[in-house]
Amino acid sequence: MAVGKKRKLEFESPVYDLEEKIEAGRQRGLEPDSAEMKKLAGRLEELEEKVYSGLSPWEEVQLARHPDRPTALQYIGEIFDEFLEFHGDRYFGDDPAVVGGLASLGGRRVMVVGHEKGRNTRDRLKRNFGMASPEGFRKSLRLMKLAEKFSLPIVSLVDTPGAYPGVGAEERGQSVAIASNLKNLFDISSPIIVVIIGEGGSGGALALAIGDTVLMMEHAVYSVISPEGCAAILYKNKDKAPEAASSLRLTSSDCLELKVIDEVIREKHGAAHRDQHGNAEQIKRVLVRKLSELEGIPGEALLKKRVDKFSRIGIFNG
């Protein structure tokens, strides 16, 4: 469960109120196995299930953006061993909004890349809130090609509101960098597993989200545009973001139904920010299982399956 300073969303209040009662019981010296504490723990488990299931799409967006939701680097620290971070795109510079490097997972050497939003105000400013510039996308592609060279599987952790729309990013070829990732990721013969851990926003997310298996955390969101952006375009009013969120079909259950993703990873204790370690273990178990499933597939067959997978998404009426 959550530890330290708790920043709660409005609909989470009943859960945290009950946790305060449990903590008060501890302060009174009640043992965890006492009848009263067991009863409270049971009520908490039921309340977590009630509060965090059946949320509206807008509430799911709020959870995906929760300030305490684990970031890519936090998950990397919990899931992987011997992480060695690489920097730079070999063209312009380094982009702190995208991290990546070599690591070990379940005894296998892998390459891991991901968007990094940052964990406090200073870090978020440094990381540009996970909004990558062209050098970030080029860095991720450089590392994925390096993984292919040494026959290493790739794990991609997606968490971004979208690509950075600043003038400098556009001058340095933002759209070309994203398009280059999309094209080249269909040609990399290493197994690629994608996990959408928070926000999967537009092309900035998709540039790191082409893979053989696309997983999504239960309370993550994945969409072509943010609800605010959609509301501004369709309704000329950003206050209609909750309505836009409902129309975008951006929740994990929606994406699974539409076959945009392959599997949803259930979040422990209701939401990822309430149990970082437990949810990291959830992700790790699925990653190890998926790597075992993919590692025996020859490169050419893997590429064909990847193309076929994405070709089946959506319906086109000519």
DOBATOR-351354 format. One line per field, with one value per atom (N, C-alpha, C): residue number from 1; residue in one letter; atom name; x, y, z. Coordinates in steps of 0.2 Angstrom, whole numbers. Layout:
BEGIN
nr <- NUM	...
rest <- A	...
atom <- CA	...
east <- X	...
north <- Y	...
up <- Z	...
END
This chain:
BEGIN
nr <- 1	1	1	2	2	2	3	3	3	4	4	4	5	5	5	6	6	6	7	7	7	8	8	8	9	9	9	10	10	10	11	11	11	12	12	12	13	13	13	14	14	14	15	15	15	16	16	16	17	17	17	18	18	18	19	19	19	20	20	20	21	21	21	22	22	22	23	23	23	24	24	24	25	25	25	26	26	26	27	27	27	28	28	28	29	29	29	30	30	30	31	31	31	32	32	32	33	33	33	34	34	34	35	35	35	36	36	36	37	37	37	38	38	38	39	39	39	40	40	40	41	41	41	42	42	42	43	43	43	44	44	44	45	45	45	46	46	46	47	47	47	48	48	48	49	49	49	50	50	50	51	51	51	52	52	52	53	53	53	54	54	54	55	55	55	56	56	56	57	57	57	58	58	58	59	59	59	60	60	60	61	61	61	62	62	62	63	63	63	64	64	64	65	65	65	66	66	66	67	67	67	68	68	68	69	69	69	70	70	70	71	71	71	72	72	72	73	73	73	74	74	74	75	75	75	76	76	76	77	77	77	78	78	78	79	79	79	80	80	80	81	81	81	82	82	82	83	83	83	84	84	84	85	85	85	86	86	86	87	87	87	88	88	88	89	89	89	90	90	90	91	91	91	92	92	92	93	93	93	94	94	94	95	95	95	96	96	96	97	97	97	98	98	98	99	99	99	100	100	100	101	101	101	102	102	102	103	103	103	104	104	104	105	105	105	106	106	106	107	107	107	108	108	108	109	109	109	110	110	110	111	111	111	112	112	112	113	113	113	114	114	114	115	115	115	116	116	116	117	117	117	118	118	118	119	119	119	120	120	120	121	121	121	122	122	122	123	123	123	124	124	124	125	125	125	126	126	126	127	127	127	128	128	128	129	129	129	130	130	130	131	131	131	132	132	132	133	133	133	134	134	134	135	135	135	136	136	136	137	137	137	138	138	138	139	139	139	140	140	140	141	141	141	142	142	142	143	143	143	144	144	144	145	145	145	146	146	146	147	147	147	148	148	148	149	149	149	150	150	150	151	151	151	152	152	152	153	153	153	154	154	154	155	155	155	156	156	156	157	157	157	158	158	158	159	159	159	160	160	160	161	161	161	162	162	162	163	163	163	164	164	164	165	165	165	166	166	166	167	167	167	168	168	168	169	169	169	170	170	170	171	171	171	172	172	172	173	173	173	174	174	174	175	175	175	176	176	176	177	177	177	178	178	178	179	179	179	180	180	180	181	181	181	182	182	182	183	183	183	184	184	184	185	185	185	186	186	186	187	187	187	188	188	188	189	189	189	190	190	190	191	191	191	192	192	192	193	193	193	194	194	194	195	195	195	196	196	196	197	197	197	198	198	198	199	199	199	200	200	200	201	201	201	202	202	202	203	203	203	204	204	204	205	205	205	206	206	206	207	207	207	208	208	208	209	209	209	210	210	210	211	211	211	212	212	212	213	213	213	214	214	214	215	215	215	216	216	216	217	217	217	218	218	218	219	219	219	220	220	220	221	221	221	222	222	222	223	223	223	224	224	224	225	225	225	226	226	226	227	227	227	228	228	228	229	229	229	230	230	230	231	231	231	232	232	232	233	233	233	234	234	234	235	235	235	236	236	236	237	237	237	238	238	238	239	239	239	240	240	240	241	241	241	242	242	242	243	243	243	244	244	244	245	245	245	246	246	246	247	247	247	248	248	248	249	249	249	250	250	250	251	251	251	252	252	252	253	253	253	254	254	254	255	255	255	256	256	256	257	257	257	258	258	258	259	259	259	260	260	260	261	261	261	262	262	262	263	263	263	264	264	264	265	265	265	266	266	266	267	267	267	268	268	268	269	269	269	270	270	270	271	271	271	272	272	272	273	273	273	274	274	274	275	275	275	276	276	276	277	277	277	278	278	278	279	279	279	280	280	280	281	281	281	282	282	282	283	283	283	284	284	284	285	285	285	286	286	286	287	287	287	288	288	288	289	289	289	290	290	290	291	291	291	292	292	292	293	293	293	294	294	294	295	295	295	296	296	296	297	297	297	298	298	298	299	299	299	300	300	300	301	301	301	302	302	302	303	303	303	304	304	304	305	305	305	306	306	306	307	307	307	308	308	308	309	309	309	310	310	310	311	311	311	312	312	312	313	313	313	314	314	314	315	315	315	316	316	316	317	317	317	318	318	318
rest <- M	M	M	A	A	A	V	V	V	G	G	G	K	K	K	K	K	K	R	R	R	K	K	K	L	L	L	E	E	E	F	F	F	E	E	E	S	S	S	P	P	P	V	V	V	Y	Y	Y	D	D	D	L	L	L	E	E	E	E	E	E	K	K	K	I	I	I	E	E	E	A	A	A	G	G	G	R	R	R	Q	Q	Q	R	R	R	G	G	G	L	L	L	E	E	E	P	P	P	D	D	D	S	S	S	A	A	A	E	E	E	M	M	M	K	K	K	K	K	K	L	L	L	A	A	A	G	G	G	R	R	R	L	L	L	E	E	E	E	E	E	L	L	L	E	E	E	E	E	E	K	K	K	V	V	V	Y	Y	Y	S	S	S	G	G	G	L	L	L	S	S	S	P	P	P	W	W	W	E	E	E	E	E	E	V	V	V	Q	Q	Q	L	L	L	A	A	A	R	R	R	H	H	H	P	P	P	D	D	D	R	R	R	P	P	P	T	T	T	A	A	A	L	L	L	Q	Q	Q	Y	Y	Y	I	I	I	G	G	G	E	E	E	I	I	I	F	F	F	D	D	D	E	E	E	F	F	F	L	L	L	E	E	E	F	F	F	H	H	H	G	G	G	D	D	D	R	R	R	Y	Y	Y	F	F	F	G	G	G	D	D	D	D	D	D	P	P	P	A	A	A	V	V	V	V	V	V	G	G	G	G	G	G	L	L	L	A	A	A	S	S	S	L	L	L	G	G	G	G	G	G	R	R	R	R	R	R	V	V	V	M	M	M	V	V	V	V	V	V	G	G	G	H	H	H	E	E	E	K	K	K	G	G	G	R	R	R	N	N	N	T	T	T	R	R	R	D	D	D	R	R	R	L	L	L	K	K	K	R	R	R	N	N	N	F	F	F	G	G	G	M	M	M	A	A	A	S	S	S	P	P	P	E	E	E	G	G	G	F	F	F	R	R	R	K	K	K	S	S	S	L	L	L	R	R	R	L	L	L	M	M	M	K	K	K	L	L	L	A	A	A	E	E	E	K	K	K	F	F	F	S	S	S	L	L	L	P	P	P	I	I	I	V	V	V	S	S	S	L	L	L	V	V	V	D	D	D	T	T	T	P	P	P	G	G	G	A	A	A	Y	Y	Y	P	P	P	G	G	G	V	V	V	G	G	G	A	A	A	E	E	E	E	E	E	R	R	R	G	G	G	Q	Q	Q	S	S	S	V	V	V	A	A	A	I	I	I	A	A	A	S	S	S	N	N	N	L	L	L	K	K	K	N	N	N	L	L	L	F	F	F	D	D	D	I	I	I	S	S	S	S	S	S	P	P	P	I	I	I	I	I	I	V	V	V	V	V	V	I	I	I	I	I	I	G	G	G	E	E	E	G	G	G	G	G	G	S	S	S	G	G	G	G	G	G	A	A	A	L	L	L	A	A	A	L	L	L	A	A	A	I	I	I	G	G	G	D	D	D	T	T	T	V	V	V	L	L	L	M	M	M	M	M	M	E	E	E	H	H	H	A	A	A	V	V	V	Y	Y	Y	S	S	S	V	V	V	I	I	I	S	S	S	P	P	P	E	E	E	G	G	G	C	C	C	A	A	A	A	A	A	I	I	I	L	L	L	Y	Y	Y	K	K	K	N	N	N	K	K	K	D	D	D	K	K	K	A	A	A	P	P	P	E	E	E	A	A	A	A	A	A	S	S	S	S	S	S	L	L	L	R	R	R	L	L	L	T	T	T	S	S	S	S	S	S	D	D	D	C	C	C	L	L	L	E	E	E	L	L	L	K	K	K	V	V	V	I	I	I	D	D	D	E	E	E	V	V	V	I	I	I	R	R	R	E	E	E	K	K	K	H	H	H	G	G	G	A	A	A	A	A	A	H	H	H	R	R	R	D	D	D	Q	Q	Q	H	H	H	G	G	G	N	N	N	A	A	A	E	E	E	Q	Q	Q	I	I	I	K	K	K	R	R	R	V	V	V	L	L	L	V	V	V	R	R	R	K	K	K	L	L	L	S	S	S	E	E	E	L	L	L	E	E	E	G	G	G	I	I	I	P	P	P	G	G	G	E	E	E	A	A	A	L	L	L	L	L	L	K	K	K	K	K	K	R	R	R	V	V	V	D	D	D	K	K	K	F	F	F	S	S	S	R	R	R	I	I	I	G	G	G	I	I	I	F	F	F	N	N	N	G	G	G
atom <- N	CA	C	N	CA	C	N	CA	C	N	CA	C	N	CA	C	N	CA	C	N	CA	C	N	CA	C	N	CA	C	N	CA	C	N	CA	C	N	CA	C	N	CA	C	N	CA	C	N	CA	C	N	CA	C	N	CA	C	N	CA	C	N	CA	C	N	CA	C	N	CA	C	N	CA	C	N	CA	C	N	CA	C	N	CA	C	N	CA	C	N	CA	C	N	CA	C	N	CA	C	N	CA	C	N	CA	C	N	CA	C	N	CA	C	N	CA	C	N	CA	C	N	CA	C	N	CA	C	N	CA	C	N	CA	C	N	CA	C	N	CA	C	N	CA	C	N	CA	C	N	CA	C	N	CA	C	N	CA	C	N	CA	C	N	CA	C	N	CA	C	N	CA	C	N	CA	C	N	CA	C	N	CA	C	N	CA	C	N	CA	C	N	CA	C	N	CA	C	N	CA	C	N	CA	C	N	CA	C	N	CA	C	N	CA	C	N	CA	C	N	CA	C	N	CA	C	N	CA	C	N	CA	C	N	CA	C	N	CA	C	N	CA	C	N	CA	C	N	CA	C	N	CA	C	N	CA	C	N	CA	C	N	CA	C	N	CA	C	N	CA	C	N	CA	C	N	CA	C	N	CA	C	N	CA	C	N	CA	C	N	CA	C	N	CA	C	N	CA	C	N	CA	C	N	CA	C	N	CA	C	N	CA	C	N	CA	C	N	CA	C	N	CA	C	N	CA	C	N	CA	C	N	CA	C	N	CA	C	N	CA	C	N	CA	C	N	CA	C	N	CA	C	N	CA	C	N	CA	C	N	CA	C	N	CA	C	N	CA	C	N	CA	C	N	CA	C	N	CA	C	N	CA	C	N	CA	C	N	CA	C	N	CA	C	N	CA	C	N	CA	C	N	CA	C	N	CA	C	N	CA	C	N	CA	C	N	CA	C	N	CA	C	N	CA	C	N	CA	C	N	CA	C	N	CA	C	N	CA	C	N	CA	C	N	CA	C	N	CA	C	N	CA	C	N	CA	C	N	CA	C	N	CA	C	N	CA	C	N	CA	C	N	CA	C	N	CA	C	N	CA	C	N	CA	C	N	CA	C	N	CA	C	N	CA	C	N	CA	C	N	CA	C	N	CA	C	N	CA	C	N	CA	C	N	CA	C	N	CA	C	N	CA	C	N	CA	C	N	CA	C	N	CA	C	N	CA	C	N	CA	C	N	CA	C	N	CA	C	N	CA	C	N	CA	C	N	CA	C	N	CA	C	N	CA	C	N	CA	C	N	CA	C	N	CA	C	N	CA	C	N	CA	C	N	CA	C	N	CA	C	N	CA	C	N	CA	C	N	CA	C	N	CA	C	N	CA	C	N	CA	C	N	CA	C	N	CA	C	N	CA	C	N	CA	C	N	CA	C	N	CA	C	N	CA	C	N	CA	C	N	CA	C	N	CA	C	N	CA	C	N	CA	C	N	CA	C	N	CA	C	N	CA	C	N	CA	C	N	CA	C	N	CA	C	N	CA	C	N	CA	C	N	CA	C	N	CA	C	N	CA	C	N	CA	C	N	CA	C	N	CA	C	N	CA	C	N	CA	C	N	CA	C	N	CA	C	N	CA	C	N	CA	C	N	CA	C	N	CA	C	N	CA	C	N	CA	C	N	CA	C	N	CA	C	N	CA	C	N	CA	C	N	CA	C	N	CA	C	N	CA	C	N	CA	C	N	CA	C	N	CA	C	N	CA	C	N	CA	C	N	CA	C	N	CA	C	N	CA	C	N	CA	C	N	CA	C	N	CA	C	N	CA	C	N	CA	C	N	CA	C	N	CA	C	N	CA	C	N	CA	C	N	CA	C	N	CA	C	N	CA	C	N	CA	C	N	CA	C	N	CA	C	N	CA	C	N	CA	C	N	CA	C	N	CA	C	N	CA	C	N	CA	C	N	CA	C	N	CA	C	N	CA	C	N	CA	C	N	CA	C	N	CA	C	N	CA	C	N	CA	C	N	CA	C	N	CA	C	N	CA	C	N	CA	C	N	CA	C	N	CA	C	N	CA	C	N	CA	C	N	CA	C	N	CA	C	N	CA	C	N	CA	C	N	CA	C	N	CA	C	N	CA	C	N	CA	C	N	CA	C	N	CA	C	N	CA	C	N	CA	C	N	CA	C	N	CA	C	N	CA	C	N	CA	C	N	CA	C	N	CA	C	N	CA	C	N	CA	C	N	CA	C	N	CA	C	N	CA	C	N	CA	C	N	CA	C	N	CA	C	N	CA	C	N	CA	C	N	CA	C	N	CA	C	N	CA	C	N	CA	C	N	CA	C	N	CA	C	N	CA	C	N	CA	C	N	CA	C	N	CA	C	N	CA	C	N	CA	C	N	CA	C	N	CA	C	N	CA	C	N	CA	C	N	CA	C	N	CA	C	N	CA	C	N	CA	C	N	CA	C	N	CA	C	N	CA	C	N	CA	C	N	CA	C	N	CA	C	N	CA	C
east <- 4	0	4	1	5	9	15	19	21	23	25	19	21	16	11	4	-1	-4	-4	-8	-13	-19	-25	-30	-33	-38	-45	-49	-56	-59	-59	-63	-59	-53	-49	-50	-53	-54	-56	-61	-64	-58	-54	-49	-44	-42	-37	-40	-46	-49	-49	-51	-51	-43	-39	-32	-30	-32	-31	-34	-39	-42	-38	-35	-31	-24	-22	-16	-17	-23	-25	-25	-27	-28	-21	-16	-9	-6	-8	-5	-8	-14	-17	-14	-10	-7	-10	-15	-19	-14	-14	-10	-13	-9	-12	-17	-16	-20	-26	-27	-33	-39	-45	-51	-53	-52	-54	-49	-43	-38	-40	-41	-43	-49	-54	-60	-59	-55	-53	-49	-44	-41	-45	-50	-55	-59	-61	-65	-61	-54	-50	-49	-48	-48	-54	-60	-66	-67	-65	-66	-61	-55	-50	-53	-56	-59	-65	-69	-75	-73	-68	-66	-63	-58	-54	-56	-62	-65	-71	-73	-78	-77	-71	-70	-72	-74	-75	-69	-69	-63	-59	-62	-59	-55	-58	-55	-49	-49	-43	-38	-39	-34	-31	-35	-32	-27	-29	-25	-18	-19	-13	-8	-11	-7	-5	-7	-6	1	2	9	14	11	15	15	12	13	20	22	29	31	37	40	44	46	50	57	60	66	65	59	57	56	52	51	57	62	68	72	72	76	73	67	63	63	63	61	68	73	79	85	90	96	102	107	113	111	107	105	111	113	118	115	114	111	116	113	117	114	118	115	117	113	115	112	111	108	113	119	125	124	119	118	118	114	113	115	112	113	109	108	105	98	93	86	84	84	82	75	71	64	64	69	69	76	75	80	81	87	88	95	95	102	101	107	107	105	102	100	99	98	96	89	86	79	78	77	77	82	88	94	96	92	93	95	100	102	97	95	90	92	89	89	83	83	77	77	71	70	64	63	57	56	50	49	50	53	54	51	46	42	46	49	52	48	51	48	46	49	47	48	46	46	52	58	64	66	64	66	61	55	50	52	54	56	62	67	73	71	66	64	58	57	51	45	43	37	36	42	41	40	40	39	45	46	53	54	60	62	65	67	69	75	80	85	83	78	75	73	69	67	73	78	84	88	88	92	89	82	79	80	80	81	88	93	100	101	98	98	95	89	86	90	93	97	103	106	111	109	103	101	100	98	97	104	109	116	119	117	119	114	108	103	100	99	96	88	84	77	76	71	70	64	64	58	57	51	50	44	46	41	38	32	29	25	27	23	24	20	21	14	14	8	8	14	15	22	24	30	30	36	37	35	31	29	32	38	41	45	46	49	56	60	66	66	61	60	58	53	51	57	61	67	72	72	77	74	68	65	61	56	52	48	44	40	44	50	54	57	59	61	56	50	45	43	43	42	47	53	59	59	56	56	50	44	39	41	45	47	52	57	63	61	56	54	51	48	46	51	57	63	68	67	72	70	74	73	73	75	75	68	66	59	58	52	51	44	45	39	38	32	30	25	27	22	20	14	11	10	14	14	10	9	5	1	3	0	3	-1	2	-1	2	-1	2	-2	-1	5	8	14	20	20	26	26	20	20	21	18	18	26	30	37	41	38	41	37	31	26	25	30	29	33	29	32	28	31	28	22	23	18	17	11	10	5	8	5	3	-2	-5	-7	-4	-6	-14	-17	-24	-27	-23	-26	-21	-18	-15	-20	-18	-22	-18	-21	-18	-22	-20	-24	-21	-24	-21	-20	-24	-23	-26	-23	-26	-33	-37	-44	-44	-39	-40	-39	-34	-33	-39	-42	-48	-54	-55	-60	-59	-53	-51	-53	-52	-53	-60	-63	-70	-76	-74	-79	-77	-71	-69	-69	-68	-69	-65	-59	-55	-59	-64	-68	-72	-73	-76	-71	-66	-61	-64	-68	-71	-75	-79	-83	-79	-74	-69	-66	-64	-61	-65	-72	-77	-77	-76	-77	-70	-65	-58	-57	-60	-59	-52	-50	-43	-41	-46	-44	-41	-38	-35	-40	-46	-52	-54	-54	-56	-51	-44	-39	-38	-40	-40	-45	-51	-57	-56	-52	-51	-45	-42	-36	-30	-30	-24	-18	-20	-15	-17	-12	-13	-15	-13	-14	-14	-19	-19	-16	-11	-8	-12	-15	-19	-14	-17	-13	-15	-10	-11	-13	-17	-20	-23	-27	-31	-27	-21	-18	-10	-7	1	4	1	5	4	-1	-2	3	6	11	16	21	26	29	31	35	31	25	20	18	17	16	22	28	34	34	33	33	28	22	17	20	23	26	31	36	41	39	34	32	29	25	23	28	33	39	43	44	48	44	38	33	33	32	32	39	44	51	52	50	50	46	40	36	39	43	45	52	56	63	65	60	61	59	56	53	59	60	65	64	69	69	64	64	60	53	51	44	42	46	45	42	46	45	38	37	30	25	25	20	19	24	24	20	21	18	10	9	2	-2	1	-2	-5	0	-2	-7	-6	-11	-18	-19	-26	-29	-26	-29	-33	-39	-43	-47	-51	-55	-55	-53	-53	-58	-62	-68	-65	-64	-62	-67
north <- -6	0	6	12	18	20	22	24	32	35	41	46	52	57	55	55	53	58	58	63	59	61	57	61	57	60	60	64	64	58	54	47	42	43	39	40	45	47	42	38	33	28	26	21	24	30	33	34	36	37	30	25	18	17	18	17	21	27	31	27	24	21	15	11	6	8	14	16	18	21	23	17	11	5	3	3	2	6	12	17	15	12	10	4	1	-6	-12	-11	-17	-22	-28	-33	-34	-35	-36	-42	-47	-53	-52	-47	-46	-46	-47	-48	-41	-35	-29	-27	-28	-27	-31	-37	-42	-39	-37	-35	-28	-24	-18	-19	-24	-26	-29	-33	-36	-30	-25	-20	-16	-15	-11	-15	-21	-25	-24	-25	-24	-17	-12	-5	-3	-6	-5	-8	-14	-17	-12	-10	-6	1	4	11	11	6	6	2	-1	-4	0	-1	3	11	13	20	23	29	33	34	34	36	42	47	53	51	47	45	41	37	33	37	43	47	50	52	55	50	44	39	38	38	37	43	49	55	56	52	53	55	60	62	57	52	47	41	41	34	33	27	25	27	29	31	26	26	21	20	25	23	20	22	18	11	9	2	-1	2	-1	-3	1	0	-6	-7	-13	-19	-19	-25	-28	-23	-26	-25	-29	-29	-26	-23	-21	-16	-12	-7	-2	-2	3	8	14	19	21	22	25	32	36	43	45	50	53	49	54	51	51	53	53	58	63	68	75	75	82	82	77	78	72	73	68	71	67	69	66	69	66	63	65	63	55	53	46	43	37	34	27	24	17	15	8	5	-3	-6	-13	-15	-20	-23	-30	-33	-40	-41	-46	-48	-55	-58	-65	-69	-67	-70	-69	-65	-63	-56	-55	-48	-45	-39	-36	-28	-25	-18	-15	-10	-7	0	3	10	12	19	21	29	31	38	39	45	46	53	53	60	63	60	63	62	63	61	67	73	79	85	91	96	98	98	99	94	88	82	82	84	84	89	95	100	98	95	92	87	83	77	80	86	89	85	82	79	73	70	64	65	72	73	74	69	68	73	75	78	74	76	71	67	70	66	61	61	56	50	51	46	43	47	44	40	42	38	31	31	25	20	23	19	16	21	18	13	13	7	1	2	-4	-8	-4	-6	-10	-7	-10	-17	-17	-23	-28	-26	-31	-34	-29	-31	-37	-37	-42	-47	-47	-52	-52	-46	-45	-43	-46	-43	-36	-33	-26	-25	-21	-20	-12	-10	-3	-1	4	7	14	14	20	24	30	35	42	45	51	55	61	65	65	65	66	68	69	71	79	82	89	93	98	102	108	109	115	117	123	126	122	122	118	111	108	101	100	105	104	106	111	113	107	103	97	91	91	86	81	84	80	74	76	72	66	68	63	58	61	56	51	53	49	44	46	42	37	39	34	29	30	25	20	23	18	14	16	12	7	9	5	-1	1	-4	-10	-10	-15	-20	-17	-21	-24	-22	-25	-32	-36	-43	-46	-42	-44	-44	-48	-48	-41	-38	-32	-32	-31	-31	-24	-21	-14	-15	-10	-10	-2	-1	6	7	10	11	16	22	27	30	36	39	36	34	33	38	43	49	50	49	51	48	51	48	48	52	52	45	42	35	30	31	25	24	30	29	24	23	18	12	11	6	1	1	-5	-11	-16	-22	-29	-34	-41	-42	-39	-40	-33	-30	-24	-25	-23	-24	-17	-17	-11	-12	-7	-7	-6	-8	-8	-1	4	11	15	13	17	19	24	26	26	25	25	28	33	37	41	43	46	54	56	63	63	68	69	71	70	72	80	83	91	93	90	92	90	84	82	87	89	93	100	103	109	109	103	103	102	97	95	100	102	106	113	115	122	124	118	120	114	116	111	108	112	109	103	101	95	89	90	84	78	78	71	68	72	70	67	70	68	61	61	55	49	50	44	42	47	46	42	43	41	34	30	23	22	26	26	21	18	14	7	4	-3	-8	-8	-12	-11	-4	-2	-5	-3	-5	-13	-16	-24	-26	-23	-25	-23	-18	-16	-19	-23	-27	-22	-17	-12	-15	-18	-21	-28	-32	-39	-42	-38	-40	-34	-35	-30	-33	-29	-31	-27	-32	-29	-26	-20	-16	-18	-20	-22	-16	-18	-13	-7	-9	-4	0	2	7	7	8	7	12	18	22	20	15	13	7	4	-1	-2	2	2	-5	-7	-14	-19	-20	-25	-25	-19	-18	-19	-18	-19	-27	-31	-38	-41	-37	-39	-39	-33	-32	-37	-38	-42	-50	-52	-59	-59	-54	-55	-54	-50	-49	-55	-59	-65	-70	-70	-75	-74	-67	-65	-66	-65	-66	-73	-78	-85	-87	-84	-86	-83	-78	-75	-77	-79	-80	-86	-91	-96	-95	-89	-87	-84	-87	-85	-77	-74	-67	-65	-69	-67	-68	-74	-75	-70	-68	-63	-56	-54	-48	-49	-54	-55	-55	-58	-58	-51	-47	-40	-36	-37	-33	-35	-42	-44	-42	-41	-39	-32	-27	-20	-19	-24	-23	-25	-29	-31	-25	-20	-15	-10	-9	-5	-7	-3	-5	1	-1	5	3	8	8	12	9	13	17
up <- 0	0	0	-1	-2	5	4	10	9	15	14	13	10	9	4	5	1	-3	-9	-13	-16	-15	-17	-21	-26	-30	-26	-28	-25	-24	-29	-28	-24	-23	-19	-11	-9	-2	2	1	5	7	2	3	8	7	12	19	19	26	30	26	30	32	28	29	36	36	42	49	48	53	55	50	51	55	53	56	63	64	71	75	73	76	78	73	75	80	80	85	92	92	99	101	97	99	97	92	90	86	87	83	76	71	64	64	68	68	73	76	80	76	79	75	72	76	73	67	68	62	56	57	51	48	52	49	45	47	44	37	38	32	27	29	24	21	24	22	17	18	14	7	7	1	-3	0	-3	-6	-2	-4	-10	-10	-16	-22	-22	-28	-30	-25	-27	-30	-27	-29	-36	-37	-43	-49	-48	-54	-56	-62	-65	-65	-65	-65	-72	-72	-79	-83	-89	-93	-91	-88	-86	-79	-75	-69	-70	-76	-78	-80	-84	-86	-80	-75	-69	-65	-65	-62	-66	-72	-77	-76	-74	-73	-65	-61	-54	-52	-48	-47	-44	-40	-37	-41	-47	-51	-53	-52	-54	-61	-61	-68	-71	-77	-80	-76	-74	-70	-63	-60	-54	-55	-61	-62	-65	-68	-70	-64	-59	-53	-49	-50	-46	-51	-57	-61	-64	-66	-69	-64	-66	-63	-67	-64	-68	-74	-72	-77	-79	-85	-87	-92	-90	-95	-100	-106	-112	-113	-116	-117	-125	-127	-134	-140	-145	-151	-157	-155	-160	-166	-165	-170	-167	-161	-158	-151	-147	-140	-136	-130	-126	-124	-123	-121	-115	-109	-103	-103	-107	-107	-110	-113	-115	-111	-108	-105	-108	-107	-110	-109	-109	-108	-107	-106	-105	-98	-97	-90	-91	-85	-84	-82	-85	-83	-82	-76	-76	-79	-78	-81	-88	-91	-98	-99	-103	-105	-110	-108	-112	-113	-118	-119	-117	-112	-110	-112	-114	-116	-113	-112	-110	-109	-109	-107	-100	-98	-91	-89	-85	-83	-78	-73	-68	-61	-55	-49	-45	-46	-42	-47	-45	-49	-53	-50	-53	-58	-56	-61	-67	-66	-71	-76	-74	-78	-82	-79	-82	-88	-86	-91	-96	-95	-100	-99	-93	-92	-96	-98	-103	-110	-112	-119	-123	-127	-130	-136	-137	-143	-148	-154	-159	-157	-153	-151	-146	-142	-138	-142	-148	-152	-156	-158	-161	-156	-150	-145	-144	-144	-143	-148	-155	-160	-161	-159	-159	-154	-148	-143	-146	-149	-151	-157	-161	-167	-163	-158	-155	-152	-149	-146	-152	-158	-163	-165	-165	-167	-163	-156	-151	-150	-153	-153	-146	-143	-137	-137	-133	-133	-131	-132	-131	-126	-121	-117	-117	-119	-120	-115	-111	-106	-108	-110	-113	-108	-107	-103	-105	-109	-111	-113	-112	-114	-122	-125	-132	-133	-140	-142	-140	-139	-137	-143	-143	-149	-150	-146	-146	-153	-154	-161	-162	-157	-158	-160	-157	-159	-166	-168	-175	-180	-178	-182	-183	-178	-178	-181	-183	-187	-183	-179	-174	-178	-183	-187	-190	-193	-196	-191	-185	-180	-178	-177	-175	-181	-187	-193	-194	-193	-193	-188	-182	-177	-180	-182	-184	-190	-194	-200	-198	-194	-192	-187	-183	-178	-181	-187	-191	-194	-194	-197	-192	-185	-180	-178	-179	-178	-171	-167	-159	-157	-152	-149	-146	-146	-143	-139	-133	-128	-126	-127	-125	-119	-114	-108	-108	-108	-107	-100	-96	-89	-86	-90	-88	-94	-97	-102	-109	-114	-120	-125	-126	-130	-137	-141	-148	-151	-156	-160	-155	-150	-145	-142	-141	-137	-143	-148	-154	-156	-156	-158	-154	-148	-144	-142	-146	-144	-150	-155	-160	-157	-156	-153	-155	-153	-154	-149	-143	-138	-135	-135	-132	-125	-120	-113	-111	-106	-104	-96	-92	-85	-85	-80	-79	-79	-76	-76	-80	-85	-90	-95	-100	-105	-111	-117	-124	-129	-132	-136	-142	-147	-153	-151	-145	-143	-136	-132	-126	-125	-120	-119	-120	-117	-118	-125	-128	-135	-140	-138	-142	-141	-134	-133	-136	-136	-139	-147	-150	-157	-159	-155	-157	-154	-148	-144	-143	-145	-144	-137	-132	-125	-121	-118	-115	-109	-106	-100	-102	-108	-110	-111	-108	-108	-105	-100	-98	-103	-106	-112	-117	-119	-124	-123	-116	-114	-115	-114	-115	-122	-127	-134	-137	-134	-137	-136	-131	-130	-128	-123	-121	-115	-112	-106	-108	-104	-105	-107	-105	-107	-114	-116	-122	-127	-126	-130	-131	-126	-126	-131	-130	-134	-142	-143	-150	-153	-148	-151	-152	-149	-149	-145	-140	-135	-135	-131	-131	-124	-119	-112	-107	-102	-97	-91	-88	-81	-76	-71	-66	-61	-58	-53	-46	-42	-35	-31	-26	-21	-24	-30	-34	-39	-38	-42	-41	-46	-46	-41	-40	-35	-28	-27	-20	-18	-23	-21	-27	-27	-32	-33	-27	-27	-30	-27	-29	-37	-39	-46	-51	-48	-52	-53	-47	-47	-52	-53	-58	-65	-66	-73	-74	-69	-70	-72	-69	-70	-77	-80	-86	-91	-90	-95	-96	-90	-90	-94	-93	-97	-104	-106	-113	-117	-113	-116	-118	-113	-115	-121	-122	-127	-134	-134	-140	-142	-137	-139	-144	-144	-149	-156	-157	-164	-168	-174	-179	-181	-182	-184	-189	-195	-201	-199	-195	-193	-188	-184	-179	-183	-188	-191	-195	-198	-201	-197	-191	-186	-183	-183	-180	-185	-192	-197	-197	-197	-197	-191	-185	-179	-180	-182	-183	-189	-194	-200	-198	-193	-191	-187	-184	-180	-184	-182	-186	-192	-194	-201	-205	-212	-217	-222	-223	-228	-234	-240	-245	-249
END
